[in-house]
Amino acid sequence: MKNFLATLFGKKQKMANVTIIGNGNMARGIATRAIAAGRTVQILGQDAAKAQTLAAELGAGTTAGTTAESPAGSIVVLAVPFDAAKSVVTTYGGALAGKTIVDITNPVNFATFDSLVVEPGNSAAEEIAALAPAGADVVKAFNTAFAGTLVAGEAEGQTLDIFIAGDSEAATAAVSSLVADGGMRPIVAGGLKRSRELEGFQFLVMTLQANPAFETFNWNTGLKIVG
């Protein structure tokens, strides 16, 4: 019993380190929350100078490199557009085995801003999961939050709800722990197929942000379940 408790306590104390692929606004927001959660953060981008600049601004021992390097974190966040995310997973291949891959993408058709580019009955997360190596677990998360609210950790004084979907209980638990420790509320919506609804709903929210009829919507809103 003592050994079991020691092992359990050790597992609770162990925190997953995070690698973020990308150096844009969403990378900054998620990295800010990860640092607040007490995680170490590695920023990897195609532009080494931009990655270094972001890491220096984040501070707190954040490291930076290029996507030519293998991800060091047990959680790997794809903070890049959908097509780039697929390319990253394909290129890294076996280097992602055993890791939790977090897909934050919204597969919007930005040419028309009137539809998603994935087929009905599918999602960006499921397409990425099909490209991931054996032993890697894909989790959908952070796609329903905007970069500025992630940096602040809130929207209009309200704690952010971060919706999560994934087929692996261990992987969704690791992402939930990261979210909670970063000062937000994790809501596990179900298996990875729930990404379809999360992506569709966030597409609707994005169209509202861009609609001039809603003058106060300036990419500063947050989804919240109350009750």
Residue pairs with C-beta under 8 A, 6 or more apart in sequence:
15 37
15 38
15 39
15 177
15 181
16 39
16 73
16 74
16 75
16 100
16 174
16 177
16 178
17 39
17 40
17 41
17 42
17 72
17 73
17 74
17 75
18 30
18 31
18 34
18 39
18 40
18 41
18 42
18 73
18 75
18 76
18 77
18 178
19 41
19 42
19 43
19 44
19 71
19 72
19 73
19 75
19 76
19 77
20 27
20 30
20 31
20 34
20 41
20 42
20 43
20 44
20 76
20 77
20 79
21 27
21 44
21 45
21 67
21 71
21 76
21 77
21 78
21 79
21 80
21 85
21 88
22 43
22 44
22 45
22 77
22 78
22 79
22 80
22 84
23 43
23 45
23 47
23 50
23 51
23 53
23 54
24 79
24 80
24 147
25 147
25 148
26 79
26 104
26 142
26 147
26 150
27 43
27 45
27 54
27 77
27 79
28 54
28 57
28 58
28 147
28 151
29 145
29 146
29 147
29 148
29 149
29 150
29 151
30 77
30 79
30 104
30 142
30 150
31 41
31 43
31 54
31 58
31 62
32 58
32 150
32 151
32 153
33 150
33 153
33 178
33 179
33 182
33 183
33 184
34 41
34 178
34 182
35 41
35 58
35 60
35 62
36 153
36 181
36 182
36 183
37 178
37 179
37 180
37 181
37 182
37 183
38 181
39 178
39 181
40 61
40 62
40 63
40 73
41 55
41 58
41 60
41 62
41 63
41 73
42 62
42 63
42 64
42 65
42 71
42 72
42 73
43 51
43 54
43 55
43 58
43 62
43 63
43 64
43 65
44 51
44 64
44 65
44 66
44 67
44 69
44 71
45 51
45 54
45 64
45 66
45 67
46 66
46 67
47 66
48 64
48 65
48 66
51 64
51 65
51 66
52 64
54 62
54 64
55 62
55 63
55 64
56 62
56 64
63 72
67 88
67 91
70 92
70 95
71 92
71 95
71 96
71 99
73 99
74 98
74 99
74 100
74 174
75 99
75 100
75 102
75 174
75 175
75 178
76 96
76 99
76 100
76 101
76 102
77 102
77 104
77 142
78 85
78 88
78 89
78 101
78 102
78 103
78 104
78 105
78 128
79 104
80 88
80 105
81 105
82 105
82 106
82 107
82 117
82 124
85 103
85 105
85 124
85 128
86 127
86 128
86 131
89 96
89 101
89 128
89 131
89 132
90 131
93 133
94 133
96 132
96 133
96 136
97 133
97 134
97 135
97 136
98 135
98 136
99 136
99 137
100 136
100 137
100 139
100 168
100 171
100 174
100 175
101 128
101 132
101 136
101 137
101 138
101 139
102 138
102 139
102 140
102 141
102 142
102 175
103 124
103 125
103 128
103 138
103 139
103 140
103 141
103 143
103 195
104 140
104 141
104 142
104 143
105 124
105 125
105 128
105 143
105 199
106 116
106 124
106 143
106 199
106 202
106 203
106 206
107 116
107 117
107 118
107 123
107 124
107 199
108 115
108 116
108 117
108 203
108 206
109 115
109 116
109 117
113 206
113 207
113 210
116 199
116 200
116 203
118 124
118 127
118 199
121 196
122 196
123 140
123 192
123 193
123 195
123 196
123 198
123 199
124 195
124 199
125 138
125 139
125 140
125 165
125 192
125 195
125 199
126 192
126 193
126 195
126 196
128 138
129 138
129 192
132 138
137 166
137 167
137 168
137 170
137 171
138 166
138 171
138 192
139 164
139 165
139 166
139 168
139 171
139 172
139 175
139 192
140 163
140 164
140 165
140 166
140 192
140 194
140 195
140 198
140 199
141 162
141 163
141 164
141 165
141 175
141 179
142 150
142 162
143 163
143 198
143 199
143 202
144 161
144 162
144 163
144 198
144 201
144 202
144 205
144 223
145 160
145 162
145 222
145 223
146 209
146 219
146 220
146 221
146 222
147 219
148 219
148 220
149 155
149 160
149 220
149 221
149 222
150 160
153 159
153 160
153 182
153 183
153 184
154 160
154 183
154 222
155 220
155 221
155 222
155 224
156 220
156 222
158 222
158 224
159 183
159 184
159 185
160 184
160 185
160 222
160 224
161 184
161 185
161 187
161 222
161 223
161 224
161 225
162 179
162 184
162 185
162 186
162 187
163 187
163 189
163 198
163 223
164 172
164 175
164 176
164 179
164 186
164 187
164 188
164 189
165 172
165 188
165 189
165 190
165 191
165 192
165 193
165 194
165 195
165 198
166 172
166 175
166 188
166 191
166 192
167 191
167 192
172 188
175 186
176 186
176 188
177 186
179 185
179 186
180 186
187 225
189 197
189 198
201 223
202 223
205 221
205 223
208 214
208 217
208 221
209 217
209 218
209 219
209 221
211 217
